[in-house]
Amino acid sequence: MRFGKSRKNGKKSKKSRTTVSIIITAAIFAGFAIRLADWQLVQGKNYKSLAAKSTGYTEKTDATRGEIVDRNGVGLVVNTTKYKIVLNKLYIEEDRLDGILLELADILTKTGDARTDSLPISVGSDGSCVYKTSREEDAKKLLSSDFLDMDRNTSADDCFDALLKRYKISDRLSLSQKTTLVSIHYNMELENYSNSNPYVFAKNISRSAVNAVSENTQGVSGVEIQTYLTRGASDPDLAPHILGALGSLSEDEYNELKKDGKDYSYNDKIGKFGIELAFEDDLKGKGGTRVIQRNADGTLVESIETESAKPGNTVYLTIDSKLQKTAAKSLEENVKAAKQAGKELGQKNNGEDCETGAVVMLSVKDFSVLAAASYPTYDLNRYSEYGSYYVKLSENKNSPMYNRATVGTFACGSVFKPCVAGAALEEKIITDKTKIYCKQDYDFYPTNVVRCMHYHGSLDVTGAIEQSCNYFFADTGRRLGIEPMYLYAQKFGLGEYTGVEIEESKGTLAGRDSTDWQVGNTVSAAIGQSDNAFTPVQLATYVATIANNGERLKTHIVDKVTNYERTKTVKSTDVESYGECGISKKNLDIVRKAMLGVTQNENGTANYMFGDYKVKVAAKTGTAENSGSDHTTFICYAPYEKPEVAIAVVIEHGAKGRYSMQVAKDLLDAYFK
């Protein structure tokens, strides 16, 4: 019985425990419900705000690159606002990426905009692959151990297949889609696409592309249209060789800059030549930083600038854009005129092969470059390191990207004679009254006979310069000797760097710079032949030194550097002397008077062009023998009494001196108008 009674009490106890459990469980759920209500209703706004700010990262902001202007502040390379498509990896779902890439590529195809494409492989419609000839170095890098690690003889087809696997491109896609994705993924890898490094899908897109991308990517996280400043030449054909261009950083350049402690990222552009390269540190500016806060779907919540970007400085050139236009236009016209005249004559070596030339104009006051043109030229705004236009330029036999004004070296011909005359006078080899009888062929060295254009008869140094007598200078040069000739020419800046800030060649001065020198070569050197080969900027510096009483100054093309707003000068170019030419004023005056006679004496070789010109011009004409038609050269300064400008012109294979003289005359017309 007791056992039975105990069982009845146990039932009551069990029921009691169940009731308690239910009450406790209900209380717990009630607590959760209250807490949930608090989260949703009371703290909802706060937690939503916190969630919105839960993802943050620091982003680098680009500095505005400085502009390049002429001596009067006229913009030559200026900044304008453009649009770009940027992909942010933080907010793009991996399985949606390829679809987004194809959609963006399709939009750009329809709007006619270009995307970044550095893939060194071209894929045909039949699926066959070849390496792009213009991208050989990139192809080598692609196959290297740093990338695909494949044999350097691997075919383009096998390389492309390896890229398909590397980027896990779906087999279900069309060949065109596969090619597009491989190209884009390759670029993304090149530019280190990552959470902290967004990828620029396309730059400089049109307004229609902006609208189409914005419309088609609504609700797509991680795709943004951003504005940026781009630089371009205001007159793209004007002085591209001087201004230079920007290009992508190579791996070696990037590593070297990092080694030097300079702040560059893989996506940055850097000056590759010209002023853009020479003044990279001034133009670049300093990037800033900002903290970006986004919510879970990638929507921007807050942007806080932690360090302001500092724009680059403005570089003022000494170039006068109006004179530069005149130089470029006249040079082109006269190169074409020389070629046409040669064709019409119908005989070989009379200018029919004339294609190229250069001209430089300096201020005698400070040797600043007022104009420097090279022909043929090119459109700076179409130039890019690996674009089709670049390929076309690089394949042009006349090398339009070659800066003939400062890098090209040419046999100068008779424009060298004033230097020889001054040296011979100073060394007392001749006086202003010394006469030499020209018999046309100077055969002192039977193996090196120098021929004069005419039988001049008896001439002094003035007449020899005016009429450009080879016989006189061959004999004078022989007696002077190559060593003194070399030293005086060097002091005039021939065979020496001029100091101009952009790329220049040193040239070759016959004598010490020559190999296998023979004593008989001296007579050829004295008339500007032999190994003598100088740049137009050297020839302009040389004639400016004659005009400047024999003092050579540092030739320069940059006037000053200011802050971006152009309100404060950061640095300026001071006049710098490179020394005297070593010829007395008396002897230099003899040379200068003879150069005046070149234009003013009826027998002068430039009299027909400058005999009645509005200002007196001191000059020297020249022709230089080489394969094909002769090069024609011309140097001058004006006005004769108080020199202001000096000019040097070289027209390759121009044959007739009138064309090089006309270029100089057009520049003088523009200057003295």
C-alpha positions as CSV (number, residue, x, y, z in Angstrom):
1,M,0.0,0.0,0.0
2,R,2.7,2.4,0.9
3,F,4.2,1.6,-2.5
4,G,0.9,2.4,-4.2
5,K,0.5,5.7,-2.3
6,S,4.0,6.7,-3.2
7,R,3.2,6.2,-6.9
8,K,0.2,8.6,-6.6
9,N,2.3,11.3,-5.0
10,G,4.9,10.8,-7.8
11,K,2.4,11.6,-10.4
12,K,1.5,14.8,-8.7
13,S,5.3,15.7,-8.4
14,K,5.9,15.0,-12.1
15,K,3.0,17.2,-13.2
16,S,4.3,20.0,-10.9
17,R,7.8,19.7,-12.6
18,T,6.3,19.9,-16.0
19,T,4.4,23.0,-15.1
20,V,7.5,24.7,-13.8
21,S,9.4,23.8,-17.0
22,I,6.7,25.3,-19.1
23,I,6.7,28.5,-17.1
24,I,10.5,28.8,-17.3
25,T,10.6,28.1,-21.1
26,A,7.8,30.7,-21.6
27,A,9.8,33.2,-19.6
28,I,12.9,32.6,-21.7
29,F,10.9,33.0,-24.9
30,A,9.3,36.1,-23.5
31,G,12.7,37.5,-22.7
32,F,13.9,36.8,-26.2
33,A,10.8,38.4,-27.6
34,I,11.2,41.5,-25.5
35,R,14.9,41.7,-26.5
36,L,14.1,41.1,-30.2
37,A,11.5,43.8,-30.0
38,D,14.1,46.1,-28.5
39,W,16.5,45.3,-31.3
40,Q,13.9,45.8,-34.0
41,L,11.9,48.6,-32.6
42,V,13.9,50.5,-30.1
43,Q,17.5,50.0,-31.2
44,G,16.7,49.4,-34.9
45,K,18.0,52.7,-36.2
46,N,21.2,52.5,-34.2
47,Y,22.0,49.0,-35.2
48,K,21.2,49.8,-38.9
49,S,23.6,52.7,-38.7
50,L,26.3,50.5,-37.2
51,A,25.7,47.8,-39.8
52,A,26.0,50.4,-42.5
53,K,29.4,51.5,-41.3
54,S,30.6,48.0,-40.6
55,T,32.9,47.9,-43.7
56,G,35.6,50.5,-44.0
57,Y,38.9,50.8,-45.8
58,T,41.5,53.4,-46.6
59,E,41.7,54.5,-50.2
60,K,44.5,56.5,-52.0
61,T,43.4,59.7,-53.8
62,D,45.2,60.8,-56.9
63,A,47.0,64.1,-57.1
64,T,46.2,66.3,-60.1
65,R,49.2,66.4,-62.4
66,G,50.7,69.8,-63.1
67,E,50.1,71.5,-66.4
68,I,52.7,72.6,-69.0
69,V,52.4,76.1,-70.4
70,D,54.4,78.3,-72.8
71,R,56.4,81.4,-71.8
72,N,53.2,83.5,-71.8
73,G,51.1,81.0,-69.8
74,V,49.3,79.6,-72.8
75,G,48.3,76.0,-72.0
76,L,50.2,73.3,-73.9
77,V,49.3,70.3,-71.8
78,V,46.2,70.8,-69.7
79,N,43.8,68.9,-67.5
80,T,40.2,68.1,-68.3
81,T,37.6,66.0,-66.4
82,K,36.9,62.5,-67.7
83,Y,34.9,59.4,-66.6
84,K,36.1,55.9,-65.8
85,I,34.6,52.6,-64.8
86,V,36.0,51.2,-61.5
87,L,35.4,47.7,-60.1
88,N,35.7,47.3,-56.3
89,K,36.4,43.7,-55.4
90,L,35.1,44.2,-51.8
91,Y,31.5,44.3,-53.1
92,I,31.5,42.1,-56.1
93,E,30.3,38.5,-55.6
94,E,32.9,36.1,-57.2
95,D,30.3,34.0,-59.0
96,R,28.9,37.2,-60.6
97,L,32.1,38.8,-61.7
98,D,32.4,37.3,-65.2
99,G,28.9,38.2,-66.0
100,I,29.5,41.8,-64.9
101,L,32.7,41.9,-67.0
102,L,31.0,40.7,-70.1
103,E,28.1,43.1,-69.7
104,L,30.4,46.0,-69.3
105,A,32.5,45.0,-72.3
106,D,29.3,44.7,-74.3
107,I,28.2,48.2,-73.3
108,L,31.5,49.7,-74.4
109,T,31.4,47.8,-77.7
110,K,28.0,49.3,-78.4
111,T,29.0,52.8,-77.4
112,G,32.3,52.7,-79.3
113,D,34.4,53.1,-76.2
114,A,37.6,51.2,-75.5
115,R,38.6,49.3,-72.5
116,T,42.1,48.5,-71.2
117,D,43.6,45.6,-73.2
118,S,47.2,44.6,-72.6
119,L,47.0,41.0,-73.6
120,P,49.9,40.3,-75.9
121,I,47.9,37.6,-77.8
122,S,45.6,38.1,-80.8
123,V,42.8,35.6,-81.2
124,G,41.3,35.0,-84.7
125,S,37.7,34.3,-85.5
126,D,38.7,30.6,-86.1
127,G,40.2,30.4,-82.6
128,S,43.9,30.5,-83.8
129,C,46.2,32.6,-81.6
130,V,49.3,34.6,-82.4
131,Y,51.5,36.8,-80.3
132,K,51.2,40.5,-81.1
133,T,54.4,41.8,-82.7
134,S,54.2,45.1,-80.9
135,R,54.1,43.3,-77.5
136,E,57.0,40.9,-77.6
137,E,58.4,41.9,-74.2
138,D,54.9,41.4,-72.7
139,A,54.7,38.0,-74.2
140,K,58.0,37.1,-72.7
141,K,56.9,38.3,-69.3
142,L,53.6,36.3,-69.7
143,L,55.6,33.1,-70.2
144,S,58.1,33.8,-67.5
145,S,58.4,32.1,-64.1
146,D,56.7,35.2,-62.6
147,F,53.5,34.4,-64.5
148,L,52.7,31.3,-66.4
149,D,56.1,29.6,-66.0
150,M,56.0,28.1,-69.5
151,D,58.8,27.5,-72.0
152,R,59.6,30.6,-74.0
153,N,58.9,28.7,-77.2
154,T,55.3,28.0,-76.1
155,S,52.8,28.7,-78.9
156,A,50.3,31.5,-78.5
157,D,47.5,28.8,-78.7
158,D,48.9,26.9,-75.7
159,C,49.5,30.1,-73.8
160,F,45.9,31.2,-74.4
161,D,44.6,27.7,-73.2
162,A,46.7,28.1,-70.0
163,L,45.1,31.5,-69.4
164,L,41.6,30.0,-69.8
165,K,42.4,27.5,-67.1
166,R,44.2,30.1,-64.9
167,Y,41.1,32.3,-64.9
168,K,38.6,29.4,-64.8
169,I,36.7,30.6,-67.9
170,S,33.6,28.5,-68.6
171,D,33.6,26.2,-71.6
172,R,30.0,27.2,-72.3
173,L,30.9,30.7,-73.4
174,S,31.5,31.7,-77.0
175,L,35.1,32.2,-78.3
176,S,34.5,36.0,-78.3
177,Q,33.4,35.9,-74.7
178,K,36.3,33.8,-73.7
179,T,38.8,36.1,-75.4
180,T,37.2,39.1,-73.7
181,L,37.3,37.5,-70.2
182,V,40.9,36.4,-70.6
183,S,42.0,39.9,-71.7
184,I,40.2,41.5,-68.8
185,H,41.4,39.0,-66.1
186,Y,44.9,39.4,-67.5
187,N,44.7,43.2,-67.1
188,M,43.2,42.8,-63.6
189,E,46.1,40.5,-62.6
190,L,48.7,42.9,-64.1
191,E,47.2,45.8,-62.1
192,N,47.0,43.8,-58.8
193,Y,43.2,43.9,-58.5
194,S,42.4,43.2,-54.9
195,N,40.2,44.4,-52.0
196,S,42.5,47.3,-51.4
197,N,43.2,48.0,-55.1
198,P,40.2,48.6,-57.3
199,Y,40.5,47.9,-61.0
200,V,40.0,50.6,-63.6
201,F,38.0,48.8,-66.3
202,A,38.0,51.6,-68.8
203,K,39.0,55.3,-68.9
204,N,37.9,58.3,-70.9
205,I,34.5,56.8,-71.6
206,S,31.8,58.8,-73.4
207,R,28.7,60.3,-71.9
208,S,26.6,57.6,-73.6
209,A,28.8,54.9,-72.0
210,V,28.3,56.6,-68.6
211,N,24.6,56.6,-69.0
212,A,24.4,53.0,-70.3
213,V,26.6,51.7,-67.5
214,S,24.7,53.6,-64.8
215,E,21.4,52.3,-66.2
216,N,22.5,48.7,-66.6
217,T,24.3,48.2,-63.3
218,Q,21.7,49.6,-61.0
219,G,21.6,47.4,-57.9
220,V,25.0,45.8,-58.9
221,S,27.4,46.2,-56.1
222,G,31.0,47.2,-56.7
223,V,30.7,48.9,-60.1
224,E,31.2,52.7,-60.1
225,I,31.5,55.5,-62.5
226,Q,34.1,57.9,-61.2
227,T,35.4,61.2,-62.5
228,Y,39.1,61.9,-62.9
229,L,41.3,64.5,-64.5
230,T,43.2,63.7,-67.7
231,R,45.8,65.6,-69.4
232,G,46.0,66.3,-73.1
233,A,47.7,68.7,-75.5
234,S,45.6,71.7,-76.4
235,D,47.2,71.6,-79.9
236,P,48.2,67.9,-80.2
237,D,50.5,68.4,-83.2
238,L,52.5,71.2,-81.5
239,A,55.8,70.3,-80.0
240,P,55.0,66.7,-79.0
241,H,58.7,65.9,-79.0
242,I,59.3,68.6,-76.4
243,L,56.2,68.0,-74.2
244,G,56.6,64.3,-74.0
245,A,54.0,61.8,-72.8
246,L,52.9,59.6,-69.9
247,G,53.0,55.8,-69.9
248,S,52.3,52.9,-67.6
249,L,54.9,51.9,-65.1
250,S,57.0,48.9,-66.0
251,E,57.9,46.5,-63.2
252,D,61.5,47.7,-63.2
253,E,60.4,51.3,-63.0
254,Y,58.0,50.6,-60.2
255,N,60.7,48.7,-58.2
256,E,63.2,51.4,-58.7
257,L,60.8,54.1,-57.6
258,K,59.9,52.2,-54.5
259,K,63.6,51.7,-53.8
260,D,64.1,55.4,-53.9
261,G,61.2,55.9,-51.5
262,K,58.9,57.5,-54.0
263,D,55.1,57.1,-53.6
264,Y,53.8,55.3,-56.7
265,S,51.3,52.5,-57.2
266,Y,51.0,50.0,-60.1
267,N,48.2,52.0,-61.8
268,D,50.1,55.3,-61.8
269,K,51.3,56.9,-65.0
270,I,54.8,58.3,-65.3
271,G,56.6,60.7,-67.7
272,K,58.3,58.7,-70.4
273,F,60.2,61.4,-72.4
274,G,60.3,65.1,-72.9
275,I,59.2,67.6,-70.2
276,E,56.9,64.9,-68.8
277,L,59.9,62.9,-67.9
278,A,62.4,65.6,-67.1
279,F,60.0,67.3,-64.7
280,E,58.2,64.2,-63.3
281,D,58.9,65.1,-59.7
282,D,57.5,68.6,-60.2
283,L,54.5,67.6,-62.2
284,K,53.4,64.5,-60.3
285,G,52.1,66.0,-57.1
286,K,51.4,64.1,-53.9
287,G,48.5,61.8,-53.5
288,G,46.2,61.9,-50.4
289,T,44.1,59.3,-48.5
290,R,40.5,59.0,-47.5
291,V,38.6,56.5,-45.4
292,I,35.6,55.0,-47.2
293,Q,32.6,53.5,-45.2
294,R,30.1,51.4,-47.1
295,N,27.2,49.2,-46.1
296,A,26.8,45.5,-46.9
297,D,25.6,46.1,-50.5
298,G,28.5,48.4,-51.3
299,T,26.6,51.7,-51.1
300,L,28.8,54.6,-50.0
301,V,27.8,55.8,-46.5
302,E,30.7,58.1,-45.7
303,S,33.9,59.4,-47.1
304,I,36.4,61.1,-44.8
305,E,39.5,62.8,-46.2
306,T,42.4,62.0,-43.9
307,E,45.1,63.6,-46.0
308,S,44.5,66.1,-48.8
309,A,46.1,65.4,-52.2
310,K,48.5,68.1,-53.4
311,P,48.4,68.9,-57.1
312,G,51.6,69.0,-59.1
313,N,53.3,72.2,-60.1
314,T,52.9,74.1,-63.4
315,V,55.9,74.1,-65.7
316,Y,56.5,77.2,-67.8
317,L,58.5,76.6,-70.9
318,T,60.5,79.2,-72.7
319,I,58.7,78.2,-75.9
320,D,56.5,80.8,-77.6
321,S,53.6,78.9,-78.9
322,K,53.0,81.3,-81.8
323,L,56.7,81.0,-83.0
324,Q,56.5,77.2,-82.4
325,K,53.5,77.0,-84.8
326,T,55.3,79.1,-87.4
327,A,58.4,76.8,-87.1
328,A,56.4,73.6,-87.5
329,K,54.3,74.9,-90.4
330,S,57.2,76.4,-92.3
331,L,59.3,73.3,-91.8
332,E,56.6,71.0,-93.1
333,E,56.0,73.2,-96.1
334,N,59.6,73.5,-97.1
335,V,60.4,69.9,-96.7
336,K,57.5,69.1,-99.0
337,A,58.6,71.9,-101.4
338,A,62.1,70.5,-101.6
339,K,60.8,67.1,-102.3
340,Q,58.4,68.3,-105.0
341,A,61.2,70.4,-106.7
342,G,63.4,67.4,-106.8
343,K,60.7,65.2,-108.3
344,E,59.9,67.8,-111.0
345,L,63.6,68.1,-111.9
346,G,63.6,64.4,-112.7
347,Q,67.2,63.8,-111.7
348,K,68.5,61.8,-108.8
349,N,70.0,63.5,-105.7
350,N,68.2,66.8,-106.2
351,G,65.8,66.7,-103.3
352,E,63.4,64.0,-104.4
353,D,64.3,62.0,-101.3
354,C,63.7,64.9,-98.9
355,E,61.3,63.8,-96.1
356,T,62.6,65.3,-92.8
357,G,64.1,68.3,-91.0
358,A,64.4,70.3,-87.9
359,V,64.7,73.9,-86.7
360,V,65.6,75.6,-83.4
361,M,65.3,79.3,-82.5
362,L,67.0,80.7,-79.4
363,S,66.9,84.0,-77.6
364,V,70.5,85.5,-77.7
365,K,69.9,87.2,-74.4
366,D,69.7,84.0,-72.3
367,F,69.8,81.1,-74.8
368,S,66.2,80.1,-74.0
369,V,64.5,78.1,-76.7
370,L,61.8,80.1,-78.4
371,A,60.9,77.3,-80.9
372,A,62.1,73.8,-81.7
373,A,60.3,71.8,-84.3
374,S,61.0,68.4,-85.8
375,Y,59.4,67.0,-88.9
376,P,57.6,64.7,-89.4
377,T,55.6,65.2,-86.2
378,Y,52.6,63.4,-84.7
379,D,49.4,63.8,-82.7
380,L,50.3,63.7,-79.0
381,N,46.7,63.0,-77.9
382,R,46.6,59.9,-80.0
383,Y,49.9,58.7,-78.7
384,S,49.9,55.8,-76.2
385,E,52.6,53.3,-75.5
386,Y,51.1,50.3,-77.3
387,G,48.2,51.7,-79.3
388,S,47.7,51.1,-83.0
389,Y,48.7,54.7,-83.7
390,Y,52.0,54.1,-81.8
391,V,52.6,51.0,-83.9
392,K,52.0,53.0,-87.1
393,L,54.4,55.7,-85.9
394,S,57.1,53.2,-85.0
395,E,56.9,51.5,-88.4
396,N,57.1,54.8,-90.3
397,K,60.5,54.9,-92.0
398,N,60.8,58.6,-91.4
399,S,60.6,58.1,-87.6
400,P,58.1,60.8,-86.6
401,M,58.7,60.2,-82.9
402,Y,62.4,61.0,-83.3
403,N,63.2,64.4,-82.0
404,R,65.5,65.7,-84.7
405,A,65.8,69.1,-83.0
406,T,67.7,67.9,-80.0
407,V,68.6,64.2,-80.6
408,G,69.2,64.1,-84.3
409,T,72.8,64.5,-85.4
410,F,73.7,65.7,-88.9
411,A,76.8,66.5,-91.0
412,C,76.7,70.3,-90.9
413,G,78.6,71.3,-93.9
414,S,79.8,74.9,-94.4
415,V,78.1,76.4,-91.4
416,F,81.2,75.1,-89.6
417,K,83.4,77.6,-91.4
418,P,82.9,80.6,-89.1
419,C,84.3,78.5,-86.2
420,V,87.4,77.5,-88.3
421,A,87.8,81.2,-89.4
422,G,87.7,82.4,-85.8
423,A,90.1,79.8,-84.6
424,A,92.6,80.4,-87.5
425,L,92.5,84.2,-86.8
426,E,93.0,83.7,-83.1
427,E,95.9,81.3,-83.7
428,K,97.4,83.7,-86.2
429,I,97.3,81.2,-89.0
430,I,95.6,83.9,-91.1
431,T,94.7,87.6,-90.7
432,D,91.8,89.4,-92.2
433,K,94.0,90.3,-95.1
434,T,95.4,86.9,-95.9
435,K,94.4,85.7,-99.3
436,I,94.3,82.2,-100.7
437,Y,93.9,81.4,-104.4
438,C,91.0,79.0,-105.0
439,K,91.7,76.6,-107.9
440,Q,88.5,74.6,-107.2
441,D,90.3,71.3,-106.3
442,Y,92.3,71.3,-103.2
443,D,94.6,68.3,-103.6
444,F,97.3,68.7,-100.9
445,Y,96.3,65.2,-99.8
446,P,95.9,63.2,-103.1
447,T,93.8,60.6,-101.3
448,N,91.5,63.3,-99.9
449,V,90.8,65.9,-102.5
450,V,88.4,68.7,-101.5
451,R,86.4,70.2,-104.3
452,C,85.0,73.7,-104.3
453,M,81.8,74.6,-106.1
454,H,83.5,77.3,-108.2
455,Y,86.8,78.8,-109.2
456,H,86.8,81.7,-106.8
457,G,90.3,83.0,-107.5
458,S,91.9,85.1,-104.7
459,L,89.9,85.4,-101.5
460,D,90.4,86.7,-98.0
461,V,88.5,85.2,-95.0
462,T,85.5,87.6,-95.5
463,G,85.1,86.6,-99.1
464,A,85.6,82.9,-98.3
465,I,82.8,83.0,-95.7
466,E,80.5,85.1,-98.0
467,Q,81.0,82.8,-101.0
468,S,81.6,79.6,-98.9
469,C,84.9,78.7,-100.5
470,N,85.9,75.1,-99.7
471,Y,89.4,75.6,-101.0
472,F,90.2,78.5,-98.6
473,F,89.0,76.6,-95.6
474,A,90.6,73.3,-96.6
475,D,94.0,75.0,-96.7
476,T,93.3,77.1,-93.6
477,G,92.2,74.0,-91.7
478,R,95.2,72.0,-92.7
479,R,97.5,74.7,-91.4
480,L,95.5,75.2,-88.3
481,G,95.5,71.5,-87.4
482,I,92.7,69.3,-86.0
483,E,93.6,69.8,-82.3
484,P,93.1,73.6,-82.2
485,M,90.1,73.2,-84.5
486,Y,88.6,70.7,-82.1
487,L,89.2,72.8,-79.0
488,Y,87.6,76.0,-80.4
489,A,84.6,74.1,-81.8
490,Q,84.2,72.6,-78.4
491,K,84.1,76.0,-76.8
492,F,81.3,77.0,-79.2
493,G,79.3,74.0,-77.9
494,L,79.8,71.7,-80.8
495,G,80.1,68.1,-79.7
496,E,79.0,69.2,-76.2
497,Y,75.7,69.0,-74.4
498,T,73.9,72.3,-74.6
499,G,72.2,71.9,-71.2
500,V,68.7,71.7,-72.6
501,E,66.5,69.9,-70.1
502,I,65.0,67.2,-72.4
503,E,66.8,64.4,-74.2
504,E,69.7,65.5,-76.4
505,S,72.6,64.0,-78.2
506,K,76.2,65.1,-77.7
507,G,77.0,64.8,-81.3
508,T,80.4,64.0,-82.8
509,L,83.2,66.5,-83.2
510,A,85.8,65.4,-85.7
511,G,89.2,64.7,-84.2
512,R,89.3,63.3,-80.7
513,D,85.8,61.8,-81.1
514,S,86.9,60.1,-84.3
515,T,88.2,56.6,-84.7
516,D,91.1,55.8,-87.0
517,W,91.9,59.5,-87.6
518,Q,94.1,60.3,-90.6
519,V,95.9,63.6,-91.0
520,G,94.2,64.1,-94.4
521,N,90.8,64.1,-92.7
522,T,91.5,67.5,-91.3
523,V,90.8,69.2,-94.6
524,S,87.4,67.6,-94.7
525,A,86.7,68.5,-91.1
526,A,87.5,72.1,-91.8
527,I,84.6,72.4,-94.2
528,G,82.1,70.7,-91.9
529,Q,82.4,67.2,-93.3
530,S,84.5,64.2,-92.0
531,D,83.0,62.9,-88.7
532,N,81.4,66.2,-87.7
533,A,77.8,65.6,-86.8
534,F,75.8,68.0,-84.7
535,T,72.2,68.5,-83.4
536,P,70.2,71.5,-84.6
537,V,70.1,72.8,-81.0
538,Q,73.9,72.6,-80.9
539,L,74.1,74.6,-84.2
540,A,71.7,77.2,-82.7
541,T,73.8,77.4,-79.6
542,Y,76.9,77.8,-81.7
543,V,75.5,80.7,-83.7
544,A,74.0,82.3,-80.6
545,T,77.5,82.2,-79.0
546,I,78.9,84.1,-82.0
547,A,76.1,86.7,-81.6
548,N,76.7,86.9,-77.9
549,N,80.3,88.1,-78.2
550,G,81.7,84.7,-77.9
551,E,80.1,83.7,-74.5
552,R,78.2,80.5,-74.5
553,L,75.3,80.2,-72.1
554,K,73.4,77.2,-70.9
555,T,70.6,76.5,-73.4
556,H,67.3,75.9,-71.7
557,I,63.7,75.2,-72.5
558,V,62.1,75.7,-69.1
559,D,61.6,79.2,-67.7
560,K,60.2,78.4,-64.3
561,V,58.1,76.1,-62.1
562,T,55.1,77.5,-60.2
563,N,52.5,76.0,-57.9
564,Y,49.5,74.5,-59.7
565,E,47.5,77.8,-59.3
566,R,50.4,79.7,-60.9
567,T,50.4,82.2,-58.0
568,K,53.8,81.3,-56.5
569,T,57.2,80.6,-58.2
570,V,58.8,77.4,-56.9
571,K,62.0,77.7,-58.9
572,S,63.2,79.5,-61.9
573,T,66.0,79.0,-64.4
574,D,68.9,81.3,-64.0
575,V,71.2,82.4,-66.8
576,E,74.3,80.2,-66.6
577,S,77.6,80.8,-68.5
578,Y,79.4,77.9,-70.0
579,G,82.5,80.1,-70.7
580,E,84.0,82.1,-73.5
581,C,84.9,80.7,-76.9
582,G,88.4,82.0,-76.6
583,I,88.3,84.3,-79.7
584,S,89.0,88.0,-79.2
585,K,86.3,90.6,-80.0
586,K,88.5,91.9,-82.8
587,N,88.7,88.5,-84.5
588,L,85.1,87.7,-83.7
589,D,84.0,90.9,-85.3
590,I,85.8,89.9,-88.5
591,V,83.8,86.6,-88.6
592,R,80.5,88.4,-87.8
593,K,81.1,91.0,-90.5
594,A,81.7,88.2,-93.0
595,M,78.5,86.5,-91.9
596,L,76.7,89.8,-92.5
597,G,78.2,89.8,-96.0
598,V,76.6,86.4,-96.6
599,T,73.3,88.2,-96.8
600,Q,74.3,91.8,-97.8
601,N,77.1,91.3,-100.3
602,E,75.8,90.6,-103.8
603,N,78.1,87.5,-104.0
604,G,76.9,86.2,-100.6
605,T,75.2,82.8,-100.7
606,A,72.1,84.1,-98.9
607,N,71.9,87.5,-100.6
608,Y,68.9,86.6,-102.8
609,M,66.9,85.7,-99.7
610,F,67.9,88.4,-97.2
611,G,69.6,91.2,-99.2
612,D,66.7,93.6,-98.7
613,Y,65.2,92.1,-95.5
614,K,63.7,94.6,-93.0
615,V,66.5,93.8,-90.4
616,K,70.1,93.0,-91.1
617,V,70.8,89.3,-90.8
618,A,74.2,87.6,-90.2
619,A,74.2,84.1,-91.6
620,K,76.0,81.1,-93.0
621,T,74.7,78.6,-95.5
622,G,75.8,75.0,-95.7
623,T,75.4,71.7,-97.6
624,A,76.7,68.4,-96.5
625,E,77.3,65.4,-98.7
626,N,75.9,62.0,-97.8
627,S,74.1,59.1,-99.4
628,G,71.3,60.6,-101.5
629,S,70.7,64.3,-101.9
630,D,72.8,66.7,-99.9
631,H,71.6,67.9,-96.5
632,T,71.1,71.7,-96.4
633,T,71.9,73.7,-93.3
634,F,71.4,77.3,-92.4
635,I,72.4,79.4,-89.3
636,C,71.7,83.0,-88.7
637,Y,71.2,85.7,-86.0
638,A,69.3,89.0,-86.1
639,P,69.4,91.9,-85.9
640,Y,73.1,92.2,-86.8
641,E,73.7,95.3,-84.6
642,K,71.9,94.1,-81.5
643,P,71.2,90.4,-81.8
644,E,68.0,89.1,-80.3
645,V,67.5,85.7,-81.9
646,A,69.6,82.9,-83.4
647,I,68.3,80.2,-85.7
648,A,69.6,76.8,-87.0
649,V,67.8,74.8,-89.7
650,V,68.6,71.4,-91.0
651,I,66.7,69.9,-93.9
652,E,67.8,66.3,-94.6
653,H,68.3,65.7,-98.3
654,G,67.0,69.2,-99.1
655,A,69.6,69.6,-101.9
656,K,68.9,73.4,-102.3
657,G,69.6,75.9,-99.6
658,R,66.6,78.1,-100.4
659,Y,64.3,75.8,-98.4
660,S,66.3,75.9,-95.2
661,M,66.7,79.7,-95.6
662,Q,63.0,80.1,-96.1
663,V,62.2,78.3,-92.7
664,A,64.5,80.8,-91.0
665,K,63.0,83.7,-92.8
666,D,59.4,82.7,-91.9
667,L,60.5,82.6,-88.2
668,L,62.1,86.0,-88.4
669,D,59.0,87.3,-90.1
670,A,56.9,86.0,-87.2
671,Y,59.3,87.4,-84.6
672,F,59.8,90.9,-86.1
673,K,56.3,91.4,-87.4
